């Protein structure tokens, strides 16, 4: 074992994937019911195929979009470090606006 000082993830951080799955599932069910009501083909055996496919597509698309947005937001607690200039203050452009010759 290593003496790693990394704090244990909070309960909210541990349940975040479950929250994404539940939100995507709710959206998928909503789209499936919406398509089922729109097709009005409840009497046929194949009447469930299109709503189920659309619900699956909505689930996957919403899961990808929510996960991408979560990644784009990034962690709130940690300070961002510019890999090109670790001494730059957090939130600044870092080495982007600095003269590489040091002038």
NORQUI-V944465 format. One record per backbone hydrogen bond with DSSP energy under -0.5 kcal/mol. NH is the residue of the N-H (numbers start at 1). CO is the residue of the C=O. E is the energy in kcal/mol with one decimal. If there is no record, write none. Layout:
BEGIN
{{NH,CO,E} {NH,CO,E}}
END
This chain:
BEGIN
{{4,2,-1.8} {14,10,-2.0} {15,11,-1.8} {16,12,-0.6} {19,15,-2.1} {20,16,-2.1} {21,17,-2.2} {22,18,-2.4} {23,19,-2.6} {24,20,-2.3} {25,21,-2.3} {26,22,-2.5} {27,23,-2.1} {28,24,-2.4} {29,25,-2.6} {30,26,-2.4} {31,27,-2.4} {32,28,-2.5} {33,29,-2.7} {34,30,-2.4} {35,31,-2.7} {36,32,-2.3} {37,33,-2.6} {38,34,-1.7} {39,35,-2.1} {40,36,-1.5} {47,44,-1.1} {48,45,-0.7} {49,46,-0.9} {50,46,-0.7} {51,47,-0.5} {52,48,-1.8} {53,49,-2.5} {54,50,-2.7} {55,51,-2.4} {56,52,-2.2} {57,53,-2.5} {58,54,-2.6} {59,55,-2.3} {60,56,-2.3} {61,57,-2.8} {62,58,-2.5} {63,59,-2.1} {64,60,-2.3} {65,61,-2.6} {66,62,-2.7} {67,63,-2.2} {68,64,-2.3} {69,65,-2.5} {70,66,-2.2} {71,67,-2.0} {72,68,-2.3} {73,69,-1.9} {74,70,-1.5} {83,81,-0.5} {88,85,-1.9} {92,89,-1.8} {96,93,-1.5} {97,94,-0.7} {98,95,-0.6} {102,99,-1.8}}
END
